[in-house]
Amino acid sequence: MIHHSRSLSVAVAQSCPVPGDVQANVKEHIELAQRAAREGASIVLFPELSLTGYELALAERLAFTEVDPRLNPLREVAQAYKATLVVGAPVRIGPALHIGAFLLGVEGSLQLYTKHRLGAFPPSAVCDSVAGDVPPAESTVFEPGDRNPLLVREGLTAAVAVCADIGRPAHAELAARRGANLYLASMFVIPSDFDSDTEKLARYAGQHRMMTAFANFGSPSGGLRSAGRSTLWSESGERLIQLDEHGSGIALVTKTEHGIHARAI
């Protein structure tokens, strides 16, 4: 376990979800989070709907609550390793189902971000389809949310975005106005969208002087191929580190008094 003080590090975890198998996905999250924390990560960001995979047909049955016991093993890791985890899941709030990102804090705290802008893959996404089908629009399953907590940790103020949220420049602009110097984009990006989405994130980083982190799946999900290549950018928009297209792993950026160090684990 990690208990000593350390330089501030931000990690993106590229996971490979088992469709609808929350138990298996929690196990992978724990392994990746522990690996990142042992390398000094203070914040570990996972992809959109990382605990279930991008499985819209299963979201109703697998939906989490804010007091869901399935989160307990991850909350324990966050506390034991002093690393804040940002994990994705379908979340029920009252009668509404949302795409959520849980912020699991080092002191046992839990905050919830709910995706503001729901997305839909265009018909052209069939080129990235595994079986020739494109998932339905998210609005057929979920409702847009408005929860937008900030994560404050050791000199960083982080704002969260979930996938299609980054399509509105105002989202990143609001994050910067609220004092964020770190933008955490939890996403599922297919190959045909990769260039446009990462160009936006690099631009937001430089425009708003926010280090920007992008976490993506390293394997297909919801019947679509993933672009992988989870990435971190500096506050000037420079790409610091990027993972491979396929497979799980960690990309880590550490800020010290001697500068910025980036590496893949």
C-alpha positions as CSV (number, residue, x, y, z in Angstrom):
1,M,0.0,0.0,0.0
2,I,1.1,3.6,-0.7
3,H,1.1,5.9,2.3
4,H,4.0,8.2,1.8
5,S,3.8,11.7,0.3
6,R,4.6,11.9,-3.4
7,S,4.5,14.2,-6.4
8,L,1.2,14.7,-8.1
9,S,0.5,12.2,-10.9
10,V,-2.5,11.8,-13.1
11,A,-3.2,8.4,-14.8
12,V,-5.6,7.2,-17.5
13,A,-6.6,3.6,-17.3
14,Q,-7.4,1.9,-20.6
15,S,-9.6,-1.0,-19.8
16,C,-11.0,-3.9,-21.7
17,P,-14.6,-4.5,-20.4
18,V,-16.3,-7.9,-20.2
19,P,-19.8,-7.1,-21.5
20,G,-22.2,-6.7,-18.6
21,D,-19.9,-8.6,-16.1
22,V,-19.6,-6.0,-13.4
23,Q,-17.6,-8.4,-11.1
24,A,-15.0,-9.1,-13.7
25,N,-14.7,-5.4,-14.6
26,V,-14.4,-4.4,-11.0
27,K,-11.5,-6.8,-10.7
28,E,-9.8,-5.3,-13.8
29,H,-10.4,-1.8,-12.3
30,I,-8.7,-2.8,-9.1
31,E,-5.7,-4.3,-10.8
32,L,-5.2,-1.2,-13.0
33,A,-5.8,1.2,-10.1
34,Q,-3.3,-0.6,-7.9
35,R,-0.8,-0.6,-10.7
36,A,-1.2,3.2,-11.2
37,A,-1.1,4.0,-7.5
38,R,2.0,2.0,-7.0
39,E,3.6,4.3,-9.6
40,G,2.4,7.3,-7.6
41,A,-0.9,8.2,-9.3
42,S,-3.1,10.5,-7.3
43,I,-6.0,10.4,-9.8
44,V,-6.9,7.4,-12.0
45,L,-9.4,8.0,-14.8
46,F,-11.4,5.2,-16.5
47,P,-13.5,5.2,-19.7
48,E,-17.2,5.9,-20.1
49,L,-19.4,3.1,-18.6
50,S,-16.3,1.3,-17.7
51,L,-17.9,-1.0,-15.1
52,T,-20.4,-2.5,-17.5
53,G,-19.0,-1.7,-20.9
54,Y,-20.9,0.3,-23.5
55,E,-23.8,-2.1,-23.3
56,L,-27.0,0.0,-23.6
57,A,-29.3,-3.0,-23.7
58,L,-28.0,-4.0,-20.2
59,A,-28.0,-0.6,-18.6
60,E,-31.4,-0.9,-17.0
61,R,-30.6,-4.2,-15.4
62,L,-27.1,-3.3,-14.3
63,A,-27.8,0.3,-13.1
64,F,-25.9,1.5,-10.0
65,T,-27.1,3.7,-7.2
66,E,-25.1,6.2,-5.2
67,V,-24.9,3.7,-2.3
68,D,-24.2,0.7,-4.4
69,P,-22.3,-2.0,-2.6
70,R,-20.6,-3.0,-5.9
71,L,-18.5,0.1,-5.5
72,N,-17.1,-0.8,-2.1
73,P,-14.0,-2.7,-3.4
74,L,-13.1,0.3,-5.5
75,R,-13.7,2.7,-2.6
76,E,-11.5,0.6,-0.4
77,V,-8.7,0.7,-3.1
78,A,-9.1,4.5,-3.3
79,Q,-8.6,4.9,0.4
80,A,-5.8,2.3,0.9
81,Y,-3.7,3.6,-2.0
82,K,-4.6,7.3,-1.6
83,A,-5.7,7.5,-5.3
84,T,-9.0,9.1,-6.4
85,L,-10.7,6.9,-8.9
86,V,-13.1,8.1,-11.6
87,V,-15.2,5.1,-12.8
88,G,-18.1,4.9,-15.3
89,A,-21.5,3.2,-14.9
90,P,-25.2,3.6,-15.7
91,V,-26.7,5.2,-12.6
92,R,-30.3,5.4,-11.4
93,I,-31.4,8.6,-9.7
94,G,-35.1,8.4,-8.8
95,P,-36.9,7.3,-11.9
96,A,-34.2,8.5,-14.3
97,L,-31.3,6.5,-15.7
98,H,-28.1,8.4,-16.4
99,I,-24.6,7.8,-17.7
100,G,-22.6,8.5,-14.6
101,A,-19.0,8.9,-13.5
102,F,-18.3,8.1,-9.8
103,L,-15.5,10.1,-8.2
104,L,-14.3,7.8,-5.4
105,G,-12.1,9.9,-3.0
106,V,-9.2,9.0,-0.7
107,E,-11.1,9.7,2.5
108,G,-14.1,7.5,1.5
109,S,-16.0,10.3,-0.2
110,L,-18.2,9.7,-3.3
111,Q,-19.3,12.3,-5.8
112,L,-21.3,11.7,-9.0
113,Y,-21.0,13.4,-12.4
114,T,-23.9,12.7,-14.8
115,K,-23.4,13.0,-18.5
116,H,-24.9,16.3,-19.7
117,R,-25.1,15.7,-23.5
118,L,-26.2,12.3,-24.7
119,G,-24.7,11.0,-27.9
120,A,-25.6,8.9,-30.9
121,F,-23.3,7.1,-33.4
122,P,-24.0,8.2,-37.0
123,P,-24.9,5.5,-39.6
124,S,-21.4,5.8,-40.9
125,A,-20.2,4.2,-37.6
126,V,-21.2,0.9,-39.2
127,C,-17.6,0.8,-40.6
128,D,-16.5,0.4,-37.0
129,S,-19.1,-2.2,-36.1
130,V,-18.2,-5.7,-35.2
131,A,-21.4,-7.3,-36.5
132,G,-22.8,-4.6,-38.8
133,D,-25.1,-2.9,-36.3
134,V,-24.8,0.5,-34.7
135,P,-26.1,1.0,-31.1
136,P,-29.3,3.0,-30.6
137,A,-29.1,6.7,-29.6
138,E,-28.3,7.1,-25.9
139,S,-31.5,9.1,-25.5
140,T,-33.5,5.9,-26.0
141,V,-32.1,4.6,-22.7
142,F,-30.8,7.5,-20.7
143,E,-31.7,11.0,-19.6
144,P,-29.3,13.9,-19.7
145,G,-27.9,14.9,-16.3
146,D,-26.7,18.1,-14.6
147,R,-24.5,17.0,-11.8
148,N,-21.0,18.5,-12.2
149,P,-18.8,18.2,-9.2
150,L,-15.2,19.4,-9.1
151,L,-12.4,17.1,-7.8
152,V,-9.9,19.0,-5.7
153,R,-6.6,17.2,-5.0
154,E,-3.2,18.5,-4.0
155,G,-3.0,21.6,-6.1
156,L,-5.2,20.3,-8.9
157,T,-8.8,21.2,-9.5
158,A,-10.3,18.7,-12.0
159,A,-13.5,18.8,-14.0
160,V,-15.1,15.8,-15.5
161,A,-16.6,15.3,-19.0
162,V,-18.2,12.1,-20.4
163,C,-17.8,11.5,-24.1
164,A,-20.3,13.6,-26.1
165,D,-20.0,16.4,-23.5
166,I,-16.7,17.5,-25.2
167,G,-18.7,18.2,-28.4
168,R,-19.8,21.5,-26.8
169,P,-16.9,23.9,-26.4
170,A,-18.9,25.6,-23.6
171,H,-18.4,22.5,-21.4
172,A,-14.6,22.9,-21.3
173,E,-15.0,26.7,-21.0
174,L,-17.2,26.4,-18.0
175,A,-14.7,24.0,-16.4
176,A,-11.9,26.6,-16.8
177,R,-14.1,29.4,-15.5
178,R,-14.8,27.3,-12.4
179,G,-11.1,27.1,-11.8
180,A,-10.2,23.7,-13.3
181,N,-6.6,23.1,-14.3
182,L,-7.3,19.5,-15.2
183,Y,-10.0,18.2,-17.6
184,L,-10.9,14.5,-17.2
185,A,-12.6,13.1,-20.3
186,S,-14.1,9.6,-19.7
187,M,-15.0,8.3,-23.1
188,F,-15.7,5.5,-25.6
189,V,-14.3,6.6,-28.9
190,I,-14.5,4.5,-32.1
191,P,-11.7,4.7,-34.7
192,S,-13.7,6.9,-37.1
193,D,-14.2,9.6,-34.4
194,F,-10.8,9.4,-32.9
195,D,-9.0,12.2,-34.8
196,S,-11.9,14.8,-34.4
197,D,-12.4,14.0,-30.7
198,T,-8.7,14.2,-29.8
199,E,-8.2,17.4,-31.8
200,K,-10.9,18.9,-29.7
201,L,-9.3,17.8,-26.4
202,A,-5.9,19.0,-27.4
203,R,-7.4,22.4,-28.4
204,Y,-9.3,22.7,-25.1
205,A,-6.0,21.9,-23.2
206,G,-4.1,24.7,-24.9
207,Q,-7.0,27.2,-25.0
208,H,-7.9,26.9,-21.3
209,R,-4.5,26.0,-19.9
210,M,-5.8,22.7,-18.5
211,M,-3.9,19.5,-18.5
212,T,-6.3,17.1,-20.2
213,A,-6.7,13.4,-19.8
214,F,-8.6,11.0,-22.1
215,A,-9.5,7.4,-21.1
216,N,-10.8,5.0,-23.7
217,F,-11.4,1.2,-24.0
218,G,-8.7,-1.0,-25.4
219,S,-11.1,-3.5,-26.9
220,P,-14.5,-3.5,-28.6
221,S,-17.6,-2.7,-26.6
222,G,-21.3,-2.5,-27.4
223,G,-20.7,-4.0,-30.8
224,L,-18.2,-1.3,-31.9
225,R,-14.5,-1.3,-32.2
226,S,-12.6,1.1,-29.9
227,A,-9.9,3.4,-31.0
228,G,-8.0,2.9,-27.7
229,R,-5.0,5.3,-27.6
230,S,-5.8,6.8,-24.2
231,T,-3.9,10.1,-24.0
232,L,-2.7,12.9,-21.7
233,W,-2.0,16.5,-22.9
234,S,-0.1,19.3,-21.2
235,E,-1.6,22.7,-20.4
236,S,-0.2,23.9,-23.7
237,G,-2.0,21.2,-25.7
238,E,1.2,19.1,-26.2
239,R,0.6,15.4,-26.3
240,L,2.6,13.9,-23.4
241,I,1.8,10.2,-23.6
242,Q,-0.5,7.9,-25.6
243,L,-1.2,4.2,-25.2
244,D,-1.6,1.7,-28.0
245,E,-4.8,1.1,-29.9
246,H,-5.4,-2.4,-28.4
247,G,-5.1,-3.8,-24.9
248,S,-5.3,-2.5,-21.3
249,G,-2.7,-0.3,-19.6
250,I,-1.9,2.9,-17.8
251,A,-0.6,6.2,-19.1
252,L,0.8,8.3,-16.3
253,V,2.0,12.0,-16.1
254,T,3.9,13.2,-13.0
255,K,4.5,16.8,-12.2
256,T,7.4,17.6,-10.0
257,E,9.6,20.6,-9.2
258,H,11.9,19.3,-11.9
259,G,9.3,19.2,-14.6
260,I,6.8,16.9,-16.2
261,H,7.5,13.1,-16.7
262,A,5.2,10.9,-18.8
263,R,5.3,7.1,-19.2
264,A,3.2,4.1,-20.1
265,I,2.9,1.2,-17.6
